[in-house]
Amino acid sequence: MSPRPEACPGRGRSLYGKMNNIHDHLYYELLMRSVTAFRAALAGPDTDGAEHDTPTIDDYLIVLRGEKMNLHGWATGHPKLGDAYIQTSLLIHVTQDEKWARTLSRWYRLESPRHLDTSQLSPDADLAGYCIPVGLGGFSAPLHLARRLMELRPSDLCRIASEKGFDEVSKTLNDIAKIWPPKV
């Protein structure tokens, strides 16, 4: 009796290896974009120069979904999306004066945050304007909580870089974590 042919030729270990290479490449790209965004946040927005032409975001919420945090709001002057309701890329930093936000891809000038009435959601708990469900699996987060999570981001990404064997990126993120968050 001849051996059975393989049901799915080419599947198995070699495919797993290829998938790991793809995932590692995507992780590396995310980590490098994060380093660029962290450095931009540490330098602060260029309020007199080119950054003055950055998009604004108004009536915004900080939304946490899993480990991802971003802004949802009405953007004006976005270079790719124009004037529209948007969800930003990963939120990296909000300046102390709450006038600027740095995401993974760009700076935004902040207008007014959205004020939410949560009094009817949970009358027994004081949720004072935040922590309501947003979309599928997300919830709005107050700025003080968002700041705490943003403070941890460089260390979290440093750990991932180390686990993936990206030693140079891990060292860079570790150096950033030592001086994070920005003082601006």
Steps between C-alpha positions, in 0.01 A plus 500: 500500500643837402514787750213746493570819317525812715155661526636856479842497336726784606310564823645461841835610632617688190175700480522573872852629446384724216214634713740575784725691259202706381385569856855588607529742208169666599608523863832652394320756286265591789792529741697726264196722437452517877861610553446779245176609672656488848790715383258748343303516825817556702594788268149645528281652230645770277232758576656771281613293202367220284307344787271805494339345191418177684143376508273591786272261679186622675227338706743216565507202731795294615398142426663191644447172317711214630857630515435765235411856587410767249295813447157505337372837385437753226821575312553810291786527253615139519752446216345169389143507632414868465218613727333193651421307814810287556669248724869587533793265508640396839497787750854566628482825698277794596684817599458631853302801374268259313542696175692234304487123459765283339389177337707235329474689172468873574424791730144627549394835641233426757180701514224409750458151644157342480308523826299190577209456735553169674253562779242260354747221421582417857318723749671333799854565374671834445624469141493878448507537125707203389521123477209442269496229233623618160464278195576130531710422804619852575429756767575866548779574746567812704823687426656418838461126432620541141810684622585213735468247218708721266772519768536120481506471119878533440573234764232270358642532149854455633393166648347393167814604309714301743277192471518521121879529505510858368786595731581843352135606502463366853797708614360812332157448658662438838686833468172673408318336793756651740403856399133439425248667519587829330497808718310704239 
